[in-house]
Amino acid sequence: MRGWLLLLALLGGPVQAQLAFPEDADPQFLVPVVDGQRGEIAAFWQQDGRWFSSAELWASVGVVLTPEETGFLSAEQLGVSLVFQDTTGTVQIIIPPHRLPEQRIERGRKDAPMAAPAPGVLVNYDLGVAVRADQQAVSVGHEVRVPVAGGVLSTTGQVRWDSEGGLDYERGITQWQRDDVARQITYQLGDVYTGGPSPAALGGVRIAKDPGALDPLTPTYPVPVLGGLALDPGQVRLLANEAEVLRQDVGRGPFAIDRYSLSPGVNATSLVVRDAFGREIVLSEQQLYFAPTLLRKGLWDWEVAAGAVREGSEYGELGLAARASYGASDDWTLHGRLQADRDHRHAVVGASTVLGNAGGVLDVEVGQSRGPEGTGRRVAVAYDYRATDWSLRVEHERNDNWWELGRQPIEERTRVQALFRPNRQVSIRAGLSEVRTAEARTRYADLGASMSRGNHAWGASLLYDFAGEASRVELGYRYSFGNGRAVAVRARSTEDGTDLAASGYTTAQVRGTDVRLAGEAQHGERGLGLRARADWQTDAGRAQVELSRPAGGEVMATGQFSGALHISGQGITPLARSGSAYAVIDVPGQAGVPVLVNGRPVGKTDQHGRLVVGQVAALTPNDIKLDTRALPVEVQIGSPVQTWTAPRGGSMHVVFPVLSNTARAFVLVRDGQPLPLDTQMQAGAQVEAVGYDGLLYLQQAVPGAIWEAEGLGCQVQIPDPLPEATETVELECVPSQVAQAP
């Protein structure tokens, strides 16, 4: 048998070249099998009943070695078990769990490429109307987004008209933004806003490294690595404050978890492994203080902005702002910032640190400013502690003759906040605040409590102003019937008197649409006030109608509608207001196809095979899936699922090519002559070459699409609807300005 195996090894496959082993050793040439996977034939040696092989062989089959373990190593010293099958010439290698490679466990982590921008323009709008007996008003707010130069250009504004003041327009912000996701850098041009505790509005440029916003799936804060050893395949669970935050399957061997979410503050964590028989082993129990405001070691967060300081809709003098934060360690984050204009400047440095696993977060900063008014100083300190059942935050800042870009800072502020929540049904909060500005000084205390049990909820609050010696006491009760129905009563007492209020909420179906109805009656020193409201969501947006009569006032009716319009060559599509990103999904020529985004039904394609989805997540993978059961039998889709990422504020264009039913052949002519061979025809990013006798073959012909002939100054337009698949249609290449896109 041994000679047969040796001959097989020499003739059929690679054998280990290094055979420097004692001559009295007994060699075997076998096929290693690990977890059912067969490897290539390899050499093993036997001596005194022990089996040896080279470190390279052990590593190639998945045995983790230390740097000192080199040369020839025995299975015994590695803890490896060998089971030989002479009849098949194989050896089953059983690796102990601690010798297996470490498994990295990540919850929901996946990557997807950035999608191409969608064609067309998106317009978010808000339409409002208010009518009283002696006055009427109308307002239209807008946000326009269009892809430009690899980024997104957006502009906002509002048109207002009322019967007394007439018509006016207020421009909001106009900004071009491009996110370099790979480098985690954002470029902005136009109206920009700086971040940090002293933000400024500028008309200029801003460049920022923002890892938290541009990579939301990777924590920017320190996350302790948790791990253990699974003796058998099973499931690992991570519990924090008795709530499960992660559950993943795990194989035999060591594993590590470095992506998970905890609540800010103290977390009592337990790491549990459960095998296939339901047996659970607690690998670790420890307390961790989770501080999302800190940066993990080695991570930078910075920005630089320059431009004209904006005040309202006007621009003033030039200003500069910069800030940076750096994770010096997992326990210390250093930060600094500076601002300047022609006559002023300030600089601030500070640090944040975690005071142990249960000590809270301390943040301290100091700064100095200079200007014609003299030298200014700033000192600020904040301490934040959060436990499972209570929390405390204390903060104080003092600014003496301090200057900031584009605003007047407060002179002194002190705030203490405490929250006690022994369980989910009861919470008690208390606070004390003092604020001093150049014009005034206020000092007040507030106390509140809430409790819920079943369908009942109670609440009480007290606010006392020390400076004005005024107080406000409020009591409330709410009963929930479920299904969006509830009633509530409230009593409020102030220095001006006492008022009582009763309200109710319910949901009704009107022609298949859920309409939320609310009503309120309030009685106080000025009399009885009434208000009724109805709001509902449609495919085109959200509507709200309200009728009210304030105590002692006139009846007023208001209405509001918020929605969006997508405008492209295929027409105008109304849809609900778009948030962080939107998507245009094309299934050319296929109407009525249901589409799901991340498992949620979002609509069906229109008569052109297009669906515009106003709400998709930005900078995270989005699974776009078609319900292919709605497609005709003769139509085939390459893959019914695509995964793409959308930019912030931008769009993604997802096209599902139809592999059948849209392939067409055309003959392209100009002045009665076929276009020359190899003429390049282009439609958007797609390029095709003209064949013999002017023949152009398109695998996916898009009805109405325009193809430009490179170098000839002419173009052709694909017929809409498409001709029969068996028909070859002749198309005239006309001057480029004649053909019109649909």
Secondary structure, DSSP 4 states (H G I P E B T S, - for coil): -HHHHHHHHHHHS---S---S-TTSEEEEEEEEETTEE---EEEEEETTEEEEEHHHHHHTT----TT--SEEEHHHHT-EEEEETTTTEEEEE--GGGSPPEEEESS----PBPPPPSSEEEEEEEEEEEESS-EEEEEEEEEEEEETTEEEEEEEEEEEETTTEEEEEEEEEEEEEEETTTTEEEEEEEEE--SSS--EEEEEEEEE-HHHH-TTS-SS----EEEEESSSEEEEEEETTEEEEEEEE-SEEEEEEE----SEEEEEEEEEEETTS-EEEEEEEEEEE-TTSPPTT-EEEEEEEEEEEETTEEEEEEEEEEEEEESSSSEEEEEEEEEESS-EEEEEEEEEE-STTS-EEEEEEEEEEETTEEEEEEEEEEEEE-SSEEEEEEEEEEES--BTTB---SEEEEEEEEE-SSSSEEEEEEEEEEE-SS-EEEEEEEEEEEEETTEEEEEEEEEETTTTEEEEEEEEEEEEETTEEEEEEEEEETTEEEEEEEEEEEEEETTEEEEEEEEEEEETTEEEEEEEEEEEETTEEEEEEEEE-TTS--EEEEEEEEEEEEETTEEEEESPP-SEEEEEE-TT--S-EEEETTEEEEE--TTSEEEEEEE-BSSEEEEEE-GGGS-TT--BS-SEEEEEB-TT-EEEEE--BSSS--EEEEEEETTEEPPTT-EEEETTEEEE--GGGEEEESSPPTT-EEEETTTTEEEE--SSPPPTT--EEEE-EETTTS---
